[in-house]
Amino acid sequence: MVGIFFGANMGHRQGENRHQAALFPLMLDELVGPDDLVRVIDAWISSLDLKALGFSKAQTQIMGRPPYDPADLLKLYIWGYLNAVRSSRALERQTHSNVKCMWLLGRLQPDHKTIAEFRRANVHALVAVCASFVQFARAQQLIASNTIAIDGSKIRAVASRKTIIRADDLTKLAQHNAQEIERYLQVLDTQDSAQDAQPQTKTHDVQRALRQLRERQAAIQAGVEQLATNRSNSLVQTEPQAKLMKSLHGPGYNLQTAVEAASHLIVAHEVVNDVSDRSQLHPMAQTANRVLQTICTVVADAGYSNGEHLAKLQDQGVVCFVAPNRNINNQGDGTLYDKSAFSYDHKTDTLQCPVGKTLKRKTGKRQDKMIIYAADHWDCQVCASKSKCTGAKQRFVSRHEYEQALQDNAIRLAAKPQMMRLRRSTVEHPFGTIKTQILGNARLLMRGLEGARAELSLAVLAYNLKRVFNMKGGAWMLQATGA
């Protein structure tokens, strides 16, 4: 009966009366936990020499209205990216309503224009401060190995897919514009030759329209030349540095990262507008070597399979495990001798066929680094094994210019196939965190490569800081920063 009695009389939980007087904590500091992440952000930024890192307005002024301390604006941005708040207007709102944000800035409330200008004016400094956190992690011995996984991910640009114009569209526009120019020129000729000339005002209108058409024609021609220079078949009108990325179905940039295998920290990153990763293996490995101050072991997927880069890194003592990305020899539907049956003589730069005949170098293809070797016509005609080798008059075999480096990489990978599993478990988690939790699967907010570098440096810094916080905890980080 007691249980029934209380059940019948229990109501919902009630909040306090809004008009009732209440005593809040006397200090804002009491509202933030002792090991909270905002305390770590505050302590670490306070330990940096922002002037040395290149932040503008880091030097205090004697005259005029004092500017906001770049340390405060940097703290605001890092806190914002950690909470998927990236726009300057959204950050301004947080300074008025979020208790932790108020604590972090000491209740400063910069306007959105000041917040946006800080990010725009400090691109290189933001890259530098991201690198300084990696050095902090190294100094605290959080980076324990020299094995790095390199990978890239496409990030959507500010420009939308509607701003993409293709080479065929430019050609059609140029033809249509040329026809319009010709039509207006004919109008002017007609007016000049007519006995009763048109009013002067109408002539001026035609000339003004003609000038606009010629300006448009010059802009179209500049677009055509840019496509030719970039060897591309499309152009983003409002953001020329962005490229059409097939995986995004629109304009974007390519974020390259090198992730250390033990800590899963991003030790190096770069933003490029290349649509593929083929040309990024060597520069990313070099950057990681420089940051970690050691020769790294590199793992990467098939998108980085580049014989020239593998050869360069091999000469520098870098051990690479890169998934192969090579065409299969389908000579005779697999019934004829594979190119692997032909041995290479480095001294003479020739190939030797399975029956001992020599194939000499004929020509090379610069684009794909392939070299063609050809057997002697007569040797093939009298060879008893010709039916097993080729159906043509003579056998041609292609060999990559850096074939030895590709073969060495394949041998290493066959001996340690677990390196590909290590790659997946190392590099895919950081990308997932950055794209879903930090960027919120949204587009970038700043245009151009420089803008993308600023934003993605903040995103990488936010990821690294949160990763160390999860690994070691707030108390440890505060102690490590000397707070």
C-alpha positions, 0 to 999 in steps of 0.5 A: 500500500505504501508503494501505491500511495507514493506512486499515486502522489509523485509528480514530475521533477520541478526546476527552480522558480525563474524569479527566485533569487539564487547565489551563483559561484562567485568565480567563473573558475568554479564552473570549469572542472580542474582537469577540463580540456579548456584548461589544457588549451589555455595552458598550452597556448600560454606557453607558446611564443606567438611572436616567434611563430609569426602571429600578427599583433603579437607585439603589444602597441603603445599608441591607439586602441589595444588589439585583441591578444592573438593568444585569446583568438587562437584559444577560441579557434582551437576550442571551436574546432574541438567542438565543431564550431568553425564559423566566425559568427557561431564563435561570436555567439559562443562567447556570449553564451557558453560558460567554458568559452567565457572562462577561456577568454576571460569573458572577452567578446570579439565580434565576428569580423575580428575573429574571421580576420585573425584566421585569414591573416595568420595562415602560416602562423597556424601551420607553425603552431600545429607543427609546434604541438607535434614537437611538444608531443616529441619532447614528452616522448609520446611519439614512440616509433619511426613508422608512419602511415601516409594517406590522403583524403578529399575535403570539399571546397567553399565553391559548389559544383555549380561553379565548375565549367569544363573545357568543352563549355569554354569552347562553346562560350568562346564561339558564341562570344565571338559570334556576338562580337562579329554581330556588333561589329557589323552593326557599327559598320552599318551605322558608319556607312548609312546616309542617315546615321543612327543617334550618337547615344545608340552608337555608344551603347553598341560600343559599350556592349562590344567592350564588355564582350571583348573583356568576356572573351579575354576572360574565357581565353584566360580560362582556356590557358589555365586549363592548358597550364594545369593539364585539366579539363575543368575549371572552378570559376569562383575558386580556381585553385580548387579542383574537381574531385571525383569522390566528392562530385565537386570542387575540393582539396587533397589533405595529406597526412603522415600518422605515427603508428604507435600514438596515431598522432598526425606528425605532418600534413599538407594541403594540395590540389592534386586529384591523385596521391601519386606525386605525394609519397616522397614529399610527405616522407621527407617532411615526416623525416624532418619533423621526427628527425629520423629516417622513417619506415613508410606504409601507404596504399596503392594510390602512392605507388610511384617507382620514381619516388620509391627509388628516391626514398630507397636511395635515402635509406627510407624503407617503404611498404606501398601497395602495388598498382600495376597493370597485368600482362595479358599477352595472349590472354595469359598463354604467352611468356609474361614480362617477368620471364625476361631478365634485365641486365643493368650493365648493358641495359638489355633484356634476355628472353627465356631462350637466351636472345637479347632484347635491346632498348628501343624507345621510352615513354616519358609520361608513364616512365615505361621503356620499350625493349625489342627483340631482333626480328630474325631471332624471333622468326627462327625461334622454336618458342615463338608460339609461346612468346608472341603472335607478332613478327617480334616480341616487345617488352615494356619495363618501368624506368624504376622497375628495380625499386618497384620489385624491391617494394613488392618483395618487402610487402610480400615478406610483411603483408601485415604492414597493410593492416597496420596502415589501415588501423593507423591512418583511417581513424584520424581522417574519420575524426577530422571529417565527422567530429571536427569539420562536421562533414561540411565544406571548408569556409575559406577559399583557395589553398591558403585558406584550406591550409589555415582551416585544416591546420586548425583541424589537425591541431584539434585532433592531435590535442584531443588525442593526447588528452584522451591518451594521458588525461588533463592532469598530465597535460597541465603538468607537462605544459608547466601550468 
